[in-house]
Amino acid sequence: MVSRSYSNLMELASGGEPLPSLGRRRIPRVVTASGIVPDLDCSDDDAASAASDHSSHAPRERAIIVANQLPIRATRRGVDDGGGGGGGGWEFSWDEDSLLQQLKDSLRTHHGRADMEFVYVGGLRDEVPPAEHDEVAHQLFEGFRCVPTFLPPDLRSRFYHGFCKQQLWPLFHYMLPLSPELGGRFDRLLWQAYVSVNKIFADKILEVISPDEDFVWVHDYHLMVLPTFLRKRFNRVKLGFFLHSPFPSSEIYKTLPVREELLRSLLNADLIGFHTFDYARHFLSCCSRMLGLKYESQRGYIALEYYGRTVTIKILPVGVHLEQLQSVLNLPETGAKVAELLKQFSHRNRLLLLGVDDMDIFKGISLKLLAFEQLLMQHPEWRGRVVLVQIANPARGKGKDVKEVQEESDAMVRRINAAFGQPDYQPVILIDRPLQFYERMAYYVVAECCLVTAVRDGMNLIPYEYIIARQGNEKIDRILGLSPSSRKKSMLVVSEFIGCSPSLSGAIRVNPWNIDSVADAMDSALEMPEGEKVLRHEKHHRYVSTHEVGYWANSFLQDLERTCHEHNRRRCWGIGFGLKFRVVALDPNFKKLAVENLVSAYRRTTTRVILLDYDGTLMPQTSFGKSPSSRTIDMLNSLCRDENNVVFLVSTKSRATLSEWFSPCENLGLAAEHGYFLRLSRDAEWETCVQVADCSWKQIAEPVMKTYTETTDGSTIEDKETAIVWNYEDADPDFGSCQAKELHDHLESVLANEPVSVKAGMNHVEVKPQGVSKGLVAKRLLSTLQERGDLPDFILCIGDDRSDEDMFEVITTAVNGPSLNPEAEVFACTVGRKPSKAKYYLDDPADIVRLIQGLANVSDQMHLDSLGVFDQMHGTPPSATDTVPR
């Protein structure tokens, strides 16, 4: 069933044709999330039976694996003779080469998840006529627990061959669309097709998910916006995403017109996995530069805070399925093929170099051929002895670039064979037909060295397969003529730009663009002493055999469980529209400040304290002009005129700046630089909260800051009377953060014997006297009022950053203390929905200004009411909530 909320959009994306559903298939579980009423195709008895089964048995652990293609092979039966023109139906079997199938087998066999249920959601390689959709869907779910996503051919082409292969795939492999011939320009219609297909996948998941129990694991770049659609329907869904391709550097990624949409969609997952630290680092850099997010290490895990949710980054390369490889090595066909290759190569005293690559522009086949040609030119001794067998698998994409690569490779092979070939010797053998897996394993067994020199690749498991094949078994050893005690050996030449390279420390790593370097690496691999080849092989085999596909999958699921274990303890709700949707997750006691409740409390209290931050609260952080507007001055004056109010502006600005800006406010209290405050009257003297003997330490700190300012473009120094601040808000975020950490350590070192503290905040490093904070200002104010006998029965404290948390802590801990009225109402409010010591929040500075303006209006009206103005002029005064701007 297609979710009705998506039906119109999906029909539009598919050209107006209704999209297929699973038809007669019965859904195994009932969706329990609020707001979802599945249109189940089953009888009442069936539903009652299912409910009984669900209640009488504990739910099984279940994972929904989502990918572009199902791990299924489909075969069309013979054509009907009935004259209907239709086919004879379909036969399906598991695709044993699929990673998705391998991870299930390995998890169930070796990692304690024998009872775990797996449901797959994805497409089929073969085109299924619409009339057969229901039957095929029913057959796949009942027999394989697979939910197929049937896409109209045009939509599928625009999605896969269009956006995925023309936009994302080249860009993620560092190819910029500099011209229409190189990847093609960004096409908004292809992007819409990509989004539409991701929504179709989301609808298929909705048909089978139990959101409170199931884990959803989404795979690869085809489905990067799927997390948003799932998170929108189920705020607490347990969702992981693994990217199997490279993630490019921020300088490359930022050229994508929909860059923020993809980043925000990925951040709607709980766990995001990458093969290497480089890929994860590039993703984190993009989040920092384009979304302003910071990441940190939490007990060994890299985590991002995203609207109160913790998004964890997982770095672990995928492994191979050991049992499958070993079973293929045991096949009689494999042994026969090994014997055939030995006769072809080894018995003629020839050494085999092996390359196994897809025929596409990123696998570097032509560069490898050039390097082999260079080897034969520079080392004549290898002519007649060394053979390069290049297995070229069919390309996954299609287009002009694939044809050009194939033509270039064919031309190079002909040239090399013509130049260095002999009557009984062909230096390069190009195999461009599909090989059976056992044939490929046989080539691994015989090859002296495996060459994987892709110019950019996500992971590439060819080196891992080669290592397992070279380890062999007793049967292979007999064919090779090896004794049981023989130590195995292997050699690898791998590109620095493939995902498996960091895990293969014994391989010869090369820059595939450097032809001479790759030729030298080939020569080194052939000349290397046997003992060293053995040691390198043994090191590789230890890693590959212990980090197989099940280890990778189990580690990912364990981290997903750990990341999601507090889902039900948080309050979650969604904000934003379209692909900017995100979920805010906060402590259950943290809630939005209700204006009506605040105004009601304001009206019935008699001694009020109002503490306001300035930057980021009354004035947006992004505002270029920081001075207050006339509206702000009028608003504060209205609050201050109420004799029941003590209003303080608590800022880290200098007292000279605050005195100048707020001189029109007669009774506004000012707290500046954390160290001073002004009480009630603009003519009052500044009083110090903490006695600062002198600021001679500035002579030490300022030269250090100047050094970092000169070397960090965009940074500035703000010299206050009792503090000095180094700001890097306009600097490069990564470099600025790095410099800030270094500056923080440097200042702590040189100021170790001075009575100051060095604090790192959002885009700044500050040096100030010890013990000075906004919390101290709040504490001093409350104690002063207590000494005067004025115990506040209303406190409103609003701020937006870390320095304001000290104020929140002071006023919340003062409840039921001697400095407050026993019935005092306390409102600590932060700006933005984020973790805070405050119990309330408002969304942005505009909300704060409206709130303060509303309180000012209430004060004015209460003053007029006390004079009887409303009774004389209008009769009854307006209600409290009517005075608050909306």
N, C-alpha and C positions, 0 to 999 in steps of 0.2 A: 504494500500500500504506500502510495506517495502522500506525504503529509500535506494536508489541504492548504496550509499557510504558505507553501512553496509552489503550489501547482501552477498558478498563473505565470510566475516568473520562469519556471522550468519549461512550460509549454512555449513561452516566448523564445527561450534560449534554444529550443529544439525545432524552431521553425514553425511553431503553431500546432504541431502534432502532439497528441496526448502521449505522455511518457509511460512506459510499461511498468507494471507492478509484478509482485510475486504471485498474484492470483490466488490459487487454491491453497497455497502453502499455509499451514497452521503455525502460528507464532509460538515458540516454546515457553516464553515468559511474558508476563504482563508488565508493561512499563508502569513504574510507580511514582514517577515525578509528577508534581502538581502541575496542572495546566495541560497535560497530555492525555487525551482520551483516544486510545487506538481504535481504529475501525476494524476490529478483528473479524476474520471470516470463519467463524466457528459457531457451533450451536451453544445454547445455554448449558446443556449437559457437559459439553466439552469444557466450557469455561469453569463450571463448578468442579469438575474433575481436576483441572489444572490447578485451581486454587487449593483444593485439598492436598494435592501432591506437594505444592509449594509450602504449605503450612506444616506438613508432616515430616518433611525432610530438611535438614540443614542445607543451605545453598552451596553448591560446588563452586570452587574457585574457577573463574572463567575469564578468559582474555579474548577480546575481539580484535583480530589482526586485520588492519585495513591497508591495502596497497592498490596500485594501479591495475595489477594483474593478479588473478587468483592462481594458486599453485596447482593448477589443473591442466591436464592435456585432454583435448576434445577430439573425437574422431567421428566423422559422419558415416552412418551406415549406408548401405546400398540404397539406390533410388527405388521408390515404390513402383509397382507395376499396375497400380489401381487407376492410373490415368488422372490422378489428382494433381500431378506436377510437383508434389512435395517430396521431401527427402524421407528416408526410412528411419529417422530419429538419430539420436546421438549416443555415443558411448564415452564415458569419462573415466579418467584415472589420475592418480596423484602424479605431479611432476616432481620426480625425485631430485632434480637439479635445482629446484626452487629453494631459496634461502628460507622462505616462510614455512615450507614443509619440513625442512631440515631442523629448524629451531624447535618445532613441536616434538619431533621424534627424539631429539637429544634431551630436551627438558623432561620428557616423560620417562626416559630410560635412565638418566644419570643424575638428575638434579632434584629428586624428591617431589616431583610434580606429576606423578603417575595419574592422579585423579583430576588433574586440571583439564577443563574443557576449553577447546579452541573453536572459535567461529571466525570464518574468513569473509571479508567483504572486499570485492574487487571485480574487475572486468575479465572477459574471456578474450583470447587471441582471435578466435574465429567469430565471424559474423553470424548471428542467429536471427532468422526471420522473425518479425514481430508476432506472427501467429503461433510460434513455438515458445515464446518467452515464459509463459506460465508453466508449461510442462517442464522446460529445462530448469527453471528456478526451483520447482518442487523437487525434481530429481537431484539437483545439486545439494539442496539443503538436507534432504532426508538421507542421502548417501554419503555426503562429505562435509556437512555443516558449513557449506559455502553459500553466501548470498551474492548473486551476480548483479552487477550494475550494467544494464543494457543501455547503450548510448546510440542515438541515431548516427548514421555514418558521417554526416556532415559535421555534427557537433563533435564527434570523436576526433575527426581529422583536425578541426580547428583547435581542439584542446591538446591533443598529443603531438601531432606533426606541426601544429601551428605554434601555440604559446610555449609548450614544454620544450620542444626541440629547436625552435627558431629563436626563442627569447631566453628562457631560463638556462637551458643546457649550455649554450655558447657563453653566456655571461658568467655562469658559475665556473666555467673553465677558462675564464680570463680573456674571452674574445669580445671586444667592443664592436657594436654595430656602426663602424665608421662609414660604411657605405652599404647600399642595398644588397651588395653581393656578400658582405660579411655579416651573416646572421639576420639581416633584415631590420628595418626600422620597427620601432614599437607600434603595434597595431592594437588599438583599443577594442576592436571587435574580437580579437583573439583572447584578450584579457577577459572580456565578458564571458566568452566560452569557457575559459578556465574556471572562473568563479561559478558558473552554472553547473559545471560537472562536479565541482567540490560540493555544491549543495545537493546534488543527486546522491552523492556518496553519503552525505549526512542523513538524508532521508532513509536510505537503506539501513544505516546503523540504527536509526530510531525504531525500525521494525523489530529489532531483536535485542536491544539493550535493556538491561536492568541497571539503571544508573547508580543505584546505591551499592551495587555489588561488583559489577564488571569493571575490568581494566580495559581501556581502549588504547591500542598501540598503532599509531599511524606511521607509515613508511614513505619516505623520500619526497623529492621536490614536486612530484605531480599533485600533491595534496597539501600544500602549505597553508591554504586558507581554511581547510577543514576544521582545525581546532576552534576557530571563531564560531562556526555554526553549531558545533557541539556544545561549546561553553554557553552559548546563548540559550539553548534549550535546557541544559542541565548545568547549573552554576557550579555544582560540586562533582562533576564527572571526573573520574580518575584517568587522566589523559597523558600519554607519552607520545613523543614524536622523535623519529630517528632519521637523520639526513644521511643518505648513502653517497652523496656526491660532495665535491669540495664546496666550501663556502668561501667566496672570494674576499679579498681585502676591501676595506671600506671605500677606498678610492675607486675600485671597480664597481662595487655594489651600489654606490650612491648614484650611478648613472641610470639606474632602473627607475622609470617614472612612478612605479607603484611600490617603491622601496619601503615606505612606512607601513603600508597595508600588510605586506608580507611579514615584516618584523612584528607588528602588533598581533597578527594572527598566530605566529609561532609562540609568542609570549602568553597566549591563552592555553598553552599546554602546561602541565605540571613539571614535566621532565623533558629536556631537549638533548638528544644524543648526537655526538659527532665522532668520527673515526680518530681524529688527531687533535692535539692541542692547538695547532695552527688554525684549523677550521673553527674551533670554538673561540679562539682569540679574535679572529676576524668578526665572528658574529657578535661577540661582546663589544668590540670596538664600534661596530655599526649601531648597537643599542645605545652606547655612550654618546656617539657623535650626532646621531639623528633623533634620538628620543630623550637624551639627557639622563639616561639611567646609569647608576653606579652598581658595580658588582663587588662581592667580597668572598673570601674563603671562610666557610663555616665548618670547622672540624674536618677539614680535608675536602669538603664539597664546595664547588663554586656555585654561588647563588645570586640571583637578582631579585630585588624587592619590586614588585609590580602591583601597585594599588593594594597593598596589604597582603598580596599573595607572594609566596616564595616560589620562584621558578628556578629549578636546579638544572645545572649543566652537567651532562655525563660525557666523559671522554673515554672511549674504549673501542678499539678496532674489532670488527667482526671476525670470527674464525671459520674454519672449514668443518664439515661433517666427517669426523674421523671414520666412523663405522661405514659410511657409504664409500669413502675412498678405499678403505681396506677390503670391502667386499668386491669392489671393481677389480682391485689387484688380484683377487683370488679367482676371477673368472677365467675359464679356459681360453676364451677369445683373447684376453689380455696377454696371457702367456704365449699364445701363438703369434700374436703381433710383435711381442718383444723379440721372439726368436727370429722373425722375419726381418726386423730392423737390425738386429745384431749381424745377420748375414749381409745386409745391405751396407752397413757402415763399419761396425767394429771389426768384422772379419777381414775387411780391406784396410785395416789400420787407419781408419778415419775417425776424427773426433767430431761429435755433433754439438753444435750450438743451436739452441731452440728458442724461438719466439712464438708466443701465442697471444694474439691481439684481435680485437674487433677491427673491422675495416672502417675506421673513421679518422677524422683529422686530428684527434687529440692523442691517439695511441703512438704516434711517432714512428710508424713503420718505415717511411721514406728516410728519416734521419738514421734509423738503425741500419738500413741498407747502405747508406753513404758511409757510416762508420765501418761496416764490414768491408766495403770496398777499400777504405783507407787502410784497414788491417792487412789486406792482401797486397796492397801497393808497398807498404812500409816493411812488411815482414814476408819476404818471398819464401821463407822456410815453411810457412803454413799453406802455401798453395799446393793443392793436390791432397792435403791432409784434413783440412777443416771444412766442414759443410754447415751452412746456416739453413736450417729448416724453419721457414716462417709459415705458421698456421694462421690464416686470416679468416676469422669468423665473420659471417654476414653482419653488416651494419644494422644497428637497431633503428636508426633513422633512415631518411631518404632525402635525396636532393642532389644538387649540382656538386656540392663539396665531396660527397661520398664517391661519386663517379670520377671526380678529378683525382682523389687519393688512389683509387684503384688503377686508373690509367697511369699515374706517375709510378706507382709501385711496379706494375708490369713492365714499364719501360726500363726501370732501374735493374730489375732482375735480368732482362734480356741483355742489357749492356754489360753487367758484371759477368754473366755466364759467357758472353762472347769474348770478353777480354781475358778471363782467367780460366775458362773451361778447358778440359782435355777430353780426348775420346772416351775415357771411362770415368770422367770426373766432372760433376756439375756443382759449382760452389754454392749456388743458392737454389733451394727447392721451395717454391711458393705453392702452398696448398690452400686454394680458395674455395674448396667445397666443404660443406658441413661434415664434420667428423663425429663418429660415435665417441662417447666419453671414454670407453675402454681403449680406443685408438690413441686418444690424447694421453691417457695415463701411460701407455706403452712408450710413447715418445719421451715423456718425462723420465721414465726408467732408464732409457738409453742415453739421454742427453748429458754431456759432460758439464754443460753450463746452460742456465736459463737466463735469457735477456728480456727484461721488462723495462722498456725505456720510454714510457708514455710521457708526453710533455705536460699532461695534467690528468689526474685520475683520482676518483674518490677513494677507493680502497684497493681493488685488484687482488684477488685471491690466487692468481696464477703462481706466485712464488711459494705460497703455503702448500698448494697442491703438489708442486714439484718436490718440496722437501719430504712430504709424506710418501710420495712415489719412490724417491731415492732411498728411503728407509727400507722399503720393500717388505718381503716376508720370505718364509722358507722356500716357497714354490718359485718365487722370482729369483731367489739366490741360486737355486739349482740351475735355472735356465742361464743365469749369468756366469755360472761356474765359480761361485763364491762359497767359501767354507762358512759354517755357522758362526765361527768366532770372528769373522771379518768385520772390521769397523767400516761403517758406511761413510760416504763422502758426497758432497755436492758443492756447487758454486753458483752464486747469484750475482748478476750485474743489474742493479735496479736504479730507476730514476729517483732523484730527490723529490720529485713532484707527485708521488703516488702515496696513498694513505698507509700502505703497509711498510713503507720505508723506515719510519722510526723504530718499528719493532724488530727489524732485521739488522742488528748491529754488526753481524758478521758478513753482510753483503758488501760488495764494492758499489758504493753510491756514486752516481754520475749526474752531470748536467747534460741531458739528452741533446741540447742545442750545441754543445761543444763536441764536434765530430772527432777531433783528435783525442779528446779525453775518453770518449766511449771506445775508440779503437784501442787505446792503451789499456783500458779496463778489460777488454776482451783478451788481449795478449797476456795481461797479468793473471786472469782466470785460468788460461791454458797453461801458463808456466808455473803456477803456484805449487809448492811442494805438497806431496800427498798428505803428510801429517797435518799441515795447516788446513787443508780442505776438510779433513776429518773433524778437527776441532770446531771449525765454523759450522759444519753441518750439525754436529751434536748440540751446539748451543741453540741453533735455530729449531731443531727438532724438539728440544725441551720446551721451548716457548709455544710452538704451534700445537703440540700434543696436549698441553695443559690449558690453552686458551682457545678451545674449539668453539663451535657455534653455540652449543648449549651453555657454556660458561658465560659467553657474551649475553645471551638472552636472559639467563637466570640473574645475572648481575643487574641488567637493565630493569627487570621486573621487581627485584628487591629494592632498588633505589626508587622505583615508582611507588611501591608500597610505603616506603619510608617517607617520601615527599607528601603523600596523600593522607597520612594517618590522622592528621588533625583537621581534615576537611569538615567533619560534622561538628567541630567545636567552634567554628567561626560563623559569623553572620555574613552572608553573601548576597549581593544583588548586582544586577547588570546596569551599566551606563553606556551611553554612546550609541550611535547609529551605524548601520552597515558594517564595514570591515574595521571601523574604529570602535566597535563594541569591546568592552572589557568588563571583568567582574571585580568588584571591590570586596575584599574579605577582611573583616575586622573583628575585634573582640566583641562578644555578645553585649557587654555593658557600654560599648561605644556607639553613640547614636547622634543623629542630626539634631541640632538645637532647634527646638520648636519655638517659633517666634511668639506664638500666643502665650505659652507658659512663661516665657521670659518677661513679656510685657505685664502679665498678671502679677508676677512676683515683684516687678519693678514698682507697680502701682501701690501694692499693699505694704511696702517696706519704708523705713524712715531714715536709715543711715546706710548709704550706698557707697561702695568703692568700685571704681571702674578703672582697670589697668589695660592700656592698649599699646600694642607694638605698632611700629610705623611701617618700615619697609616690608612688603609682602602681606600686610594686613590692611592698613588704611590706604597704602599706596602699592600698586602691583610691582613685583620685582622687575618686570620687564619694562617698566615705565622709564622713558629717557629723561624726562624732567622730574626731579625728585621733590621739588618744593610743593607744599600743600596748596590746593586750590582755595578760592574764596568760599566755595561751598563747604569744604572741610573745616575752615576756620569758623564759619557760621554755625555749623553743626556742633563743634566742640564748645563754642560759646553758649549755645542753648543748653547743653548738658551742665556746663559749669555754673550757669546762673541759678540752677536749682540748689538751694542751700543744703539740701539733704545729700548732695553728691560730693564725693571726693574723686576727681578725675585726674588720672596720671597718664602721660604719654611716656612709655619706657622704651628708649631707643639706644642704640650704640653710636649714634651720631655725636659729634662734639657738642659741648654745651653752648659754644658760640653760635653754631649752626642752628641749634634748636631755639636759642634765645631770639635769633633773628627771624626765623620762620614763624614762630608762634608768639611773637610780641603782641599781636592784637588780642590774644586770648588772655583775659585778665586773671582768671582764677584757675588756669590750667596748671597742674603740677607736671614738672618735667623731670625725667630721670635720664641722664646722659652718660655715655661711656661706661655704664654699669657702676659708676662711682659717685655720682652726685644726684641730688634731686632738689627741686624748687617747690615750695609749699604754697599753694593757693594763689598768691599774688605775683604778678609779673615783676613787681618791685622788690620782692623778697630776695634775700641773699641765698647763694648756693651753699648747700651744706654737704659735707662729705660723709658718705656712709662708712668708708674705711680711710683712715688717715694714711696718706701716702707721703712718706718723708721726702723723697726726691725722685726724679726720673732720670738719674744719671745713666741708668741701664740702657736708655735709648741710644746713647753714644756707641754702645756695643751692638745693639740690634739693628739699627738703621743701616750702617755700612754693609752688613750681611744681606739685608733685604735688597739693597741697591744692586748688589752683585747679581742676585737672582732676577731682578727686574730687567737688568741689561741683557741677560741671556734668555729671557722668556718674553717673547713678543706678545703684547696684549695685557701684560700684568702692570699693576700700579701699586703705589704705597700711599696709604692714608694715615697721616700723622695726627693723632688726637692728643689732647692734653695729658691724659693719663694712660694712653694705650697707643699702639701702632699696629697697623693692619696691612698685610700683603694680599692684594686681591688678584685673582687670575680668571675672573669670569669671562673675559674676552680673549683669553689665550686658547691655544689648541687644547682640548679637554684631556687627552692622554698625556701630552707633554706637561701641561699645567699641573695635573695631578701628580705626575712623577716628580716635578720640581718642588711641589708643595711638601711631599713626604721628605725629600732631601732637606729642604729648608727647615722643616719642623725639627728634624734630628739635629741639624746644624745649630739652630737657635737654642735648643735644650742643652746642647753641649757648652756653648759659649756663655750661656746665662745660668749655668748650674748653681752658682753661688749668689745669684741675685733674687730678691723677694718678688719674683714675677712667675707667672705661669704662661706656657705656650699652648695655645689651643688651635686645633684644625677644625674648621667648619666648612659649610657649603661654599666652595670656590674661594676660600680665604684662609690665611693663617694669621692669628692674632696673638700679640704679646700684651699682657695686662697685669696689674698688680695681683698678687695672690689673694684669694678669698673674695674677689669682687665678682658679682654675678647679678643678673636680674632677680634671682631668687632672694638675694640679700636686700635689694630694694623693696621687694614685697614684704619681707620680714620686718624691715625697719619701719615701713609705713604702718603695718598692723600694730607694732609695739608702740609707736607714737600715738596712734588713736586710742590704744588701751590706756596709756598714761593719762590721756585727757578724759577718760571715762566714756569715750564714744566707741561702743562695740558694734561693728557693722552687722546688719542683718541681711545684707545683699552684697555679693561680690561677683563681678563679671570680669574675667581675665581672658584676653584674646591675643594670640600670637601665631606665628607660622613656622618658626625654625627651632633648631636645637637649643639655642640660648633661652627661648621662652619656656622650655620644659622645666627650668628651675623655678619659674614663677608658678607654673601649674602645680608642681610638687608642693610648694610652700602653702598655697591657699587650700589645696585639697587635704593636706595633713593638719591644717589649722582647724578643721571642722571639729566641733565638740571641745575645742581648746579654750583657754582663757581669753584669747584675743578676739573671739567672735561671739556674737549673740547665740545662745543655745539653739535658737530656731532659725539661724542664718541659712539663707539659700545661696549656694555657691555654684557658679557656672564657669567652668574652665573650658575654653573653646579653641580648637586649633583650626587653621585654614587648610582645607583639603582633607580628603579621606585617607588617612595614613596612621600607622601605629603612633600612639602618643600617650602621655600621662594625663591628658585632658579627657573628660568623659563625653565631650560634645565636639561637633565639627560643623563648619559651614564650608561650602564648596570653594569659594574664591573671594578675593578682596571686594568685588562688587557686592556680594551678599553681606559682607561685614559693613560696608558703607551704608547699605539700605537699612540694616539692623540698627546701627548707631543713629542714623537719621530718624528712624522711627521712634527710638527712645527719646531723642531730642524733641520731637513733635509732642510726645506724651508729656514731657516736662513742661513745655510751653502751654499745653492745654490744661495741665493740672494747675499751673500758675494762674491762668485766666479763670479757671473754675473757682479757685480760691478767692478771686476778686469778684466773683458773681457775674462775670461778663457774659458767659454763655446763658446763664439763667435770664439775664435781661434782654439779650439780643436774639437768642435762638431757642430758648426753652431748655431742652435736655441736651447735655454735652454728648458728643459721640462716644461710642464704646472704645475700649483700649485697642482692640485689634483693628478697628477702623482707621487708626492713626498710623498704622505701619504700612509703608509703601510696599506694593506688590510688583 
